[in-house]
Amino acid sequence: MVERASALSGHYQRGKYGKPGEPGVVLSEAPGLVLYQLSAWPDTLEQVGLIGSEFIGAETYPGPGRVMVGSQGSLLRIEPLKWWCYGLTEVFCSLPVDMGTALDLSHSRTHVRVTGDQAQVCLNRLIPIDLRLNACPIGSVMSTSLHHVAITIWVSESGTYELFIPRGFALSLWEVLTKTAAQFGCEIT
């Protein structure tokens, strides 16, 4: 497997920034992203979903806009006929062409975690989606835009906002995130 180089490496320093006191927003890059996209044909949706769920160690696959966490990884239903397999310990190779396609997206995205008491408020200043728990409950995934760039957000089981950002925009969006988070007190870990 090819060694993955971070798009943010060397462009930030860990520490606290902005408003003094306890940080309201904590930003971190999640290193070593392993992300595969599974695409099904309309008539093979259930078969491909079950293959994905088996691969992550879960009994079933998630519905649209939802995430299923298994013993080997997570399955994010990002579109009606597509899932992302996240955090796998094994390499996902392929699907039979008559069932669908599998594509390694690991090098095309940067994974940023946003946590803290003010994380939802901070992100809602940047994206056009209501991130309150009644609108975006834990275990949901959605596509949106941040500063005119398409991103994917997963509200993980810990309540962390997992952002999957196109690699080519990672640095500029990181700068937007850190500047916005500074008003709440930002810690980069």
C-alpha positions as CSV (number, residue, x, y, z in Angstrom):
1,M,0.0,0.0,0.0
2,V,1.3,3.5,-0.9
3,E,2.3,5.7,2.1
4,R,-0.3,8.4,2.5
5,A,1.1,12.0,2.8
6,S,-1.0,14.5,4.8
7,A,-2.3,17.6,2.9
8,L,-2.0,19.6,6.2
9,S,1.4,18.3,7.4
10,G,3.7,21.2,8.4
11,H,0.9,23.8,8.0
12,Y,-0.3,24.0,11.6
13,Q,1.1,23.9,15.2
14,R,-0.6,22.2,18.0
15,G,-1.8,24.5,20.8
16,K,-4.5,26.9,22.0
17,Y,-5.5,29.9,19.9
18,G,-8.0,32.7,20.0
19,K,-10.3,33.4,23.0
20,P,-8.5,32.7,26.3
21,G,-9.7,30.1,28.7
22,E,-11.1,26.6,28.1
23,P,-11.3,25.9,24.3
24,G,-14.8,25.7,22.9
25,V,-13.6,24.0,19.7
26,V,-11.0,21.3,19.3
27,L,-9.6,20.6,15.8
28,S,-7.5,17.7,14.8
29,E,-6.5,15.9,11.6
30,A,-7.2,12.2,11.7
31,P,-4.1,10.6,10.1
32,G,-4.0,7.5,8.0
33,L,-7.4,7.7,6.4
34,V,-8.7,4.5,4.9
35,L,-11.8,5.1,2.8
36,Y,-13.4,3.0,0.1
37,Q,-16.5,3.8,-1.9
38,L,-18.9,1.1,-2.8
39,S,-21.4,1.8,-5.6
40,A,-24.3,-0.5,-6.5
41,W,-26.5,-0.8,-9.5
42,P,-30.2,-0.2,-8.7
43,D,-31.0,-4.0,-8.9
44,T,-27.9,-5.0,-6.7
45,L,-28.4,-2.5,-3.9
46,E,-29.2,-5.0,-1.2
47,Q,-26.3,-7.4,-2.3
48,V,-23.7,-4.7,-2.3
49,G,-25.0,-3.3,1.0
50,L,-24.7,-6.7,2.6
51,I,-21.2,-7.1,1.2
52,G,-20.2,-3.8,2.8
53,S,-21.8,-4.6,6.1
54,E,-20.1,-8.0,6.2
55,F,-16.8,-6.3,5.4
56,I,-17.1,-3.8,8.4
57,G,-18.4,-6.6,10.7
58,A,-22.0,-5.5,11.0
59,E,-25.2,-7.5,10.5
60,T,-26.9,-5.0,8.2
61,Y,-26.2,-1.9,6.1
62,P,-27.4,1.7,6.9
63,G,-30.2,3.5,5.2
64,P,-29.7,6.8,3.3
65,G,-28.0,9.5,5.4
66,R,-27.1,7.0,8.2
67,V,-24.0,5.2,9.4
68,M,-23.5,1.7,10.7
69,V,-20.6,1.0,12.9
70,G,-19.2,-2.6,12.9
71,S,-16.3,-4.4,14.6
72,Q,-14.0,-3.8,11.6
73,G,-15.0,-0.3,10.5
74,S,-18.0,1.9,9.6
75,L,-20.3,2.1,6.6
76,L,-21.6,5.5,5.7
77,R,-24.6,5.7,3.3
78,I,-23.6,8.9,1.4
79,E,-26.0,8.5,-1.6
80,P,-28.9,6.3,-2.5
81,L,-26.6,3.8,-4.4
82,K,-23.3,4.5,-2.6
83,W,-21.6,3.8,0.7
84,W,-18.2,4.7,2.1
85,C,-16.3,2.0,4.1
86,Y,-14.3,3.9,6.7
87,G,-11.5,2.8,9.0
88,L,-11.0,-0.7,7.6
89,T,-8.2,-2.8,8.8
90,E,-8.0,-4.8,5.6
91,V,-7.9,-3.6,2.0
92,F,-11.2,-3.8,0.2
93,C,-10.3,-5.1,-3.3
94,S,-13.3,-5.0,-5.7
95,L,-16.8,-6.1,-6.5
96,P,-17.9,-8.2,-9.4
97,V,-18.6,-5.7,-12.2
98,D,-22.2,-6.9,-12.6
99,M,-22.8,-6.0,-8.9
100,G,-21.2,-2.6,-8.7
101,T,-17.8,-0.9,-8.2
102,A,-15.3,-0.3,-5.4
103,L,-13.0,2.7,-5.4
104,D,-10.2,3.6,-3.0
105,L,-10.8,7.3,-1.9
106,S,-8.2,7.3,0.8
107,H,-5.8,9.6,-0.9
108,S,-8.5,12.0,-2.2
109,R,-9.8,13.2,1.1
110,T,-8.4,14.8,4.3
111,H,-10.2,13.8,7.5
112,V,-10.7,16.5,10.1
113,R,-12.3,16.1,13.5
114,V,-14.2,18.9,15.2
115,T,-15.2,18.5,18.8
116,G,-15.9,20.7,21.8
117,D,-18.8,22.5,23.5
118,Q,-19.0,25.0,20.7
119,A,-18.2,22.7,17.7
120,Q,-21.8,22.7,16.4
121,V,-22.1,26.5,16.7
122,C,-18.8,27.0,15.0
123,L,-19.6,24.7,12.1
124,N,-23.1,26.2,11.7
125,R,-21.4,29.6,10.9
126,L,-19.7,27.9,7.9
127,I,-22.2,25.4,6.5
128,P,-25.9,25.6,5.4
129,I,-27.1,22.7,7.4
130,D,-28.8,22.7,10.8
131,L,-26.5,20.6,13.0
132,R,-28.6,20.5,16.1
133,L,-29.2,17.0,17.3
134,N,-32.9,17.0,16.4
135,A,-32.0,17.7,12.7
136,C,-28.7,15.8,12.5
137,P,-28.7,13.0,15.1
138,I,-25.7,11.0,16.1
139,G,-25.0,8.4,13.4
140,S,-26.1,10.7,10.5
141,V,-24.0,11.6,7.5
142,M,-24.7,14.4,5.0
143,S,-23.1,16.1,2.1
144,T,-22.9,19.9,2.2
145,S,-20.6,22.8,1.4
146,L,-18.0,24.6,3.5
147,H,-16.8,27.9,1.9
148,H,-18.2,26.7,-1.5
149,V,-16.4,23.4,-1.4
150,A,-18.4,20.1,-1.2
151,I,-17.6,18.1,1.9
152,T,-19.1,15.2,3.8
153,I,-19.9,15.4,7.5
154,W,-20.6,12.4,9.8
155,V,-21.9,12.9,13.3
156,S,-20.1,10.0,15.0
157,E,-21.2,8.1,18.1
158,S,-19.0,10.3,20.3
159,G,-20.8,13.4,19.0
160,T,-17.7,14.4,17.1
161,Y,-18.1,16.0,13.7
162,E,-16.0,14.0,11.2
163,L,-15.3,16.1,8.1
164,F,-14.1,14.5,4.9
165,I,-12.6,17.3,2.8
166,P,-11.3,17.1,-0.8
167,R,-7.5,17.0,-0.5
168,G,-6.9,19.9,-2.8
169,F,-9.0,22.2,-0.6
170,A,-7.8,20.9,2.8
171,L,-5.4,23.7,3.6
172,S,-7.7,26.6,2.7
173,L,-10.6,25.0,4.6
174,W,-8.4,24.3,7.6
175,E,-7.5,28.0,7.7
176,V,-11.2,28.9,7.5
177,L,-12.0,26.4,10.3
178,T,-9.2,27.6,12.6
179,K,-10.1,31.3,12.1
180,T,-13.7,30.7,12.8
181,A,-13.0,28.4,15.8
182,A,-10.6,31.1,17.4
183,Q,-13.6,33.2,18.5
184,F,-14.7,30.3,20.7
185,G,-11.2,29.4,21.9
186,C,-9.6,26.8,19.7
187,E,-7.3,24.0,20.5
188,I,-5.4,22.1,17.7
189,T,-4.4,18.7,18.8
